[in-house]
């Protein structure tokens, strides 16, 4: 199951990458993985998460819609800035590891 999920993740990342010039096919006999892939493709075509709502009870669906509609999209988040790059994150990790090492 772990390898199937890894392959589905890779497949979906390649699918939405605009630089890809070739198509890929994924085969699996795992029923859950196949349903996950079908749902992910439905989400892609729908350009929204509505296909996931088929798996929810009405109360869960309404709660999800409420949460999605109330989400605030703040533009001042650090990860939306240009400084949030791999080097910046690696530097933060090094600093935290250093501080944790000093505590022991």
Secondary structure, 3 states (H helix, E strand, C coil): CHHHHHHHHHHHHHHHCCCCCCCCCCCCCCHHHHHHHHHHHHHHHHCCCHHHHHHCCHHHHHHHHHHHHHCCCCCCCHHHCCCCCHHHHHHHHHHHHHHHHHHC
